[in-house]
Amino acid sequence: QVQFVESGGGLVQPGGSLRLSCTASGFDFQNYPMSWYRQFPGKERELVASISSRSLTAHYLVEGHFAISRDNAKNTVYLEMNNLTPEDTAVYYCNALQRFGGEPSYAWGQGTLVTVSS
């Protein structure tokens, strides 16, 4: 059974930073590209960042705002979020990709809520 457990969200002030983690299980993590998505209330999920299986390639919705990384030994993908603004307030999810630049492969986890507010 494939499972994603996202963590690290919370309340942060504008300009602050957070590091999100997503631990995956139930599939061959090291051979899949991974991505982070976010979902605003009433909106579709949008892709935030992707990383290839060996961390050789990364893609970002907005360059310089987030940094994605992974630890294949821990089946975990991370999202470093800096200089946060209220517009970053959303629920953040991770998923494996069928291929880099492709669609999500599995059902979604519960996500982790990021709230940016003073």
C-alpha atoms as an extended CHARMM CRD file, in Angstrom:
* protein
*
       118  EXT
         1         1  GLN       CA              0.0000000000        0.0000000000        0.0000000000  PROA      1               0.0000000000
         2         2  VAL       CA              1.4500000000        3.3250000000       -1.0890000000  PROA      2               0.0000000000
         3         3  GLN       CA              1.5170000000        5.9730000000        1.5910000000  PROA      3               0.0000000000
         4         4  PHE       CA              2.7580000000        9.5520000000        1.8180000000  PROA      4               0.0000000000
         5         5  VAL       CA              3.1690000000       11.2130000000        5.2080000000  PROA      5               0.0000000000
         6         6  GLU       CA              3.7450000000       14.9610000000        4.9570000000  PROA      6               0.0000000000
         7         7  SER       CA              4.9140000000       16.9920000000        7.9500000000  PROA      7               0.0000000000
         8         8  GLY       CA              6.5900000000       20.2300000000        8.9200000000  PROA      8               0.0000000000
         9         9  GLY       CA              3.7950000000       22.6860000000        8.2350000000  PROA      9               0.0000000000
        10        10  GLY       CA              2.5650000000       25.2390000000       10.6870000000  PROA      10              0.0000000000
        11        11  LEU       CA              2.0800000000       28.9140000000       11.3310000000  PROA      11              0.0000000000
        12        12  VAL       CA              4.9250000000       31.1680000000       10.2680000000  PROA      12              0.0000000000
        13        13  GLN       CA              5.2730000000       34.9330000000        9.9470000000  PROA      13              0.0000000000
        14        14  PRO       CA              5.8070000000       36.5910000000        6.5730000000  PROA      14              0.0000000000
        15        15  GLY       CA              9.4540000000       36.3940000000        5.6160000000  PROA      15              0.0000000000
        16        16  GLY       CA              9.9330000000       33.2420000000        7.6340000000  PROA      16              0.0000000000
        17        17  SER       CA             11.0330000000       29.7700000000        6.5920000000  PROA      17              0.0000000000
        18        18  LEU       CA              9.7870000000       26.2170000000        6.8880000000  PROA      18              0.0000000000
        19        19  ARG       CA             11.1010000000       22.8210000000        5.9020000000  PROA      19              0.0000000000
        20        20  LEU       CA              8.5120000000       20.2960000000        4.8550000000  PROA      20              0.0000000000
        21        21  SER       CA              9.1490000000       16.5580000000        4.8500000000  PROA      21              0.0000000000
        22        22  CYS       CA              7.3660000000       13.7330000000        3.0770000000  PROA      22              0.0000000000
        23        23  THR       CA              8.1380000000       10.1310000000        3.8950000000  PROA      23              0.0000000000
        24        24  ALA       CA              6.8880000000        7.6190000000        1.3530000000  PROA      24              0.0000000000
        25        25  SER       CA              6.3550000000        3.8800000000        1.5070000000  PROA      25              0.0000000000
        26        26  GLY       CA              4.9090000000        1.0730000000       -0.5750000000  PROA      26              0.0000000000
        27        27  PHE       CA              6.8180000000        1.6450000000       -3.8180000000  PROA      27              0.0000000000
        28        28  ASP       CA             10.4000000000        1.8000000000       -5.0760000000  PROA      28              0.0000000000
        29        29  PHE       CA             11.0310000000        5.3760000000       -3.9540000000  PROA      29              0.0000000000
        30        30  GLN       CA             14.5710000000        5.7050000000       -5.2940000000  PROA      30              0.0000000000
        31        31  ASN       CA             13.4290000000        5.0600000000       -8.8750000000  PROA      31              0.0000000000
        32        32  TYR       CA             10.6700000000        7.6640000000       -8.9980000000  PROA      32              0.0000000000
        33        33  PRO       CA             10.8200000000       11.3910000000       -9.5620000000  PROA      33              0.0000000000
        34        34  MET       CA              9.0610000000       13.1750000000       -6.7000000000  PROA      34              0.0000000000
        35        35  SER       CA              7.1040000000       16.3940000000       -6.5420000000  PROA      35              0.0000000000
        36        36  TRP       CA              5.5520000000       18.7910000000       -4.0890000000  PROA      36              0.0000000000
        37        37  TYR       CA              2.1410000000       20.3030000000       -4.8000000000  PROA      37              0.0000000000
        38        38  ARG       CA              0.0070000000       22.8050000000       -2.9660000000  PROA      38              0.0000000000
        39        39  GLN       CA             -3.6930000000       23.4130000000       -2.8710000000  PROA      39              0.0000000000
        40        40  PHE       CA             -5.4460000000       26.6660000000       -2.0420000000  PROA      40              0.0000000000
        41        41  PRO       CA             -9.0110000000       26.5020000000       -0.6900000000  PROA      41              0.0000000000
        42        42  GLY       CA            -11.4240000000       25.7910000000       -3.5010000000  PROA      42              0.0000000000
        43        43  LYS       CA             -8.6530000000       25.4300000000       -6.0710000000  PROA      43              0.0000000000
        44        44  GLU       CA             -6.9630000000       22.6030000000       -7.9070000000  PROA      44              0.0000000000
        45        45  ARG       CA             -3.5910000000       21.3690000000       -6.7090000000  PROA      45              0.0000000000
        46        46  GLU       CA             -0.6560000000       23.0510000000       -8.4160000000  PROA      46              0.0000000000
        47        47  LEU       CA              2.8250000000       21.7350000000       -8.9060000000  PROA      47              0.0000000000
        48        48  VAL       CA              5.4010000000       23.5360000000       -6.7760000000  PROA      48              0.0000000000
        49        49  ALA       CA              8.6290000000       21.6280000000       -7.3490000000  PROA      49              0.0000000000
        50        50  SER       CA              9.9050000000       18.3600000000       -8.7790000000  PROA      50              0.0000000000
        51        51  ILE       CA             13.1350000000       16.4180000000       -8.4190000000  PROA      51              0.0000000000
        52        52  SER       CA             14.4400000000       13.5440000000      -10.4790000000  PROA      52              0.0000000000
        53        53  SER       CA             15.1010000000       10.1490000000       -8.9390000000  PROA      53              0.0000000000
        54        54  ARG       CA             18.8520000000       10.7360000000       -8.5040000000  PROA      54              0.0000000000
        55        55  SER       CA             18.5230000000       14.4580000000       -7.6750000000  PROA      55              0.0000000000
        56        56  LEU       CA             20.2000000000       15.4500000000      -10.9460000000  PROA      56              0.0000000000
        57        57  THR       CA             17.3430000000       17.6700000000      -12.1150000000  PROA      57              0.0000000000
        58        58  ALA       CA             14.8810000000       19.9350000000      -10.3210000000  PROA      58              0.0000000000
        59        59  HSD       CA             12.0330000000       22.0690000000      -11.5690000000  PROA      59              0.0000000000
        60        60  TYR       CA             10.2840000000       24.8920000000       -9.7340000000  PROA      60              0.0000000000
        61        61  LEU       CA              7.0480000000       26.8140000000      -10.1110000000  PROA      61              0.0000000000
        62        62  VAL       CA              8.9460000000       29.8850000000       -8.9370000000  PROA      62              0.0000000000
        63        63  GLU       CA             12.7220000000       29.8640000000       -9.0700000000  PROA      63              0.0000000000
        64        64  GLY       CA             14.5370000000       30.9420000000       -5.9390000000  PROA      64              0.0000000000
        65        65  HSD       CA             11.5780000000       30.6320000000       -3.5990000000  PROA      65              0.0000000000
        66        66  PHE       CA             11.6410000000       26.9160000000       -2.7440000000  PROA      66              0.0000000000
        67        67  ALA       CA             14.3070000000       24.2140000000       -2.7300000000  PROA      67              0.0000000000
        68        68  ILE       CA             13.4750000000       20.5520000000       -3.1680000000  PROA      68              0.0000000000
        69        69  SER       CA             15.7710000000       17.7380000000       -2.0990000000  PROA      69              0.0000000000
        70        70  ARG       CA             15.5210000000       14.0540000000       -1.3160000000  PROA      70              0.0000000000
        71        71  ASP       CA             17.1720000000       11.3370000000        0.7110000000  PROA      71              0.0000000000
        72        72  ASN       CA             16.6430000000        8.0110000000       -1.0320000000  PROA      72              0.0000000000
        73        73  ALA       CA             18.0260000000        6.1140000000        1.9450000000  PROA      73              0.0000000000
        74        74  LYS       CA             15.1840000000        7.5260000000        4.0500000000  PROA      74              0.0000000000
        75        75  ASN       CA             12.4700000000        7.4610000000        1.3730000000  PROA      75              0.0000000000
        76        76  THR       CA             11.9580000000       11.1360000000        2.1070000000  PROA      76              0.0000000000
        77        77  VAL       CA             11.6040000000       14.2510000000       -0.0040000000  PROA      77              0.0000000000
        78        78  TYR       CA             11.9660000000       17.7500000000        1.4500000000  PROA      78              0.0000000000
        79        79  LEU       CA             10.7960000000       21.2190000000        0.5300000000  PROA      79              0.0000000000
        80        80  GLU       CA             12.7300000000       24.1520000000        1.9320000000  PROA      80              0.0000000000
        81        81  MET       CA             10.5410000000       27.2430000000        1.8630000000  PROA      81              0.0000000000
        82        82  ASN       CA             12.1040000000       30.6700000000        2.3630000000  PROA      82              0.0000000000
        83        83  ASN       CA             10.8600000000       34.2400000000        2.4400000000  PROA      83              0.0000000000
        84        84  LEU       CA              7.3020000000       33.0470000000        2.8180000000  PROA      84              0.0000000000
        85        85  THR       CA              4.3750000000       35.3180000000        2.0310000000  PROA      85              0.0000000000
        86        86  PRO       CA              0.6600000000       34.9970000000        2.8480000000  PROA      86              0.0000000000
        87        87  GLU       CA              0.1770000000       33.8570000000       -0.7510000000  PROA      87              0.0000000000
        88        88  ASP       CA              2.0540000000       30.6670000000        0.1470000000  PROA      88              0.0000000000
        89        89  THR       CA             -0.6710000000       29.6810000000        2.6060000000  PROA      89              0.0000000000
        90        90  ALA       CA             -1.9620000000       26.3110000000        1.4090000000  PROA      90              0.0000000000
        91        91  VAL       CA             -1.9850000000       22.5960000000        2.0960000000  PROA      91              0.0000000000
        92        92  TYR       CA              1.1790000000       21.0110000000        0.7190000000  PROA      92              0.0000000000
        93        93  TYR       CA              1.3080000000       17.4660000000       -0.6420000000  PROA      93              0.0000000000
        94        94  CYS       CA              3.9340000000       15.2190000000       -2.1780000000  PROA      94              0.0000000000
        95        95  ASN       CA              3.5970000000       12.4710000000       -4.7410000000  PROA      95              0.0000000000
        96        96  ALA       CA              5.6720000000       10.2750000000       -6.9880000000  PROA      96              0.0000000000
        97        97  LEU       CA              5.6690000000       11.0090000000      -10.7100000000  PROA      97              0.0000000000
        98        98  GLN       CA              5.2540000000        8.4990000000      -13.5100000000  PROA      98              0.0000000000
        99        99  ARG       CA              8.1640000000       10.2880000000      -15.1730000000  PROA      99              0.0000000000
       100       100  PHE       CA              9.8810000000       13.6300000000      -14.6120000000  PROA      100             0.0000000000
       101       101  GLY       CA              7.4110000000       16.2350000000      -15.7840000000  PROA      101             0.0000000000
       102       102  GLY       CA              4.5930000000       13.7000000000      -15.7830000000  PROA      102             0.0000000000
       103       103  GLU       CA              1.4930000000       13.1270000000      -13.7270000000  PROA      103             0.0000000000
       104       104  PRO       CA              1.2220000000       12.0180000000      -10.0860000000  PROA      104             0.0000000000
       105       105  SER       CA              1.2920000000        8.2680000000       -9.6810000000  PROA      105             0.0000000000
       106       106  TYR       CA             -0.6290000000        7.5420000000       -6.5060000000  PROA      106             0.0000000000
       107       107  ALA       CA             -3.4090000000        8.6150000000       -4.1850000000  PROA      107             0.0000000000
       108       108  TRP       CA             -2.6930000000       11.6720000000       -2.0860000000  PROA      108             0.0000000000
       109       109  GLY       CA             -1.6860000000       11.7500000000        1.5470000000  PROA      109             0.0000000000
       110       110  GLN       CA             -3.2290000000       14.0400000000        4.1360000000  PROA      110             0.0000000000
       111       111  GLY       CA             -0.9390000000       16.9400000000        3.3230000000  PROA      111             0.0000000000
       112       112  THR       CA              0.5490000000       19.4740000000        5.7060000000  PROA      112             0.0000000000
       113       113  LEU       CA             -0.9480000000       22.9210000000        6.2310000000  PROA      113             0.0000000000
       114       114  VAL       CA              1.2630000000       25.9600000000        5.8970000000  PROA      114             0.0000000000
       115       115  THR       CA             -0.1640000000       29.2230000000        7.1940000000  PROA      115             0.0000000000
       116       116  VAL       CA              1.7640000000       32.4340000000        6.6470000000  PROA      116             0.0000000000
       117       117  SER       CA              0.3730000000       35.2170000000        8.7550000000  PROA      117             0.0000000000
       118       118  SER       CA              1.4610000000       37.9300000000       11.1350000000  PROA      118             0.0000000000
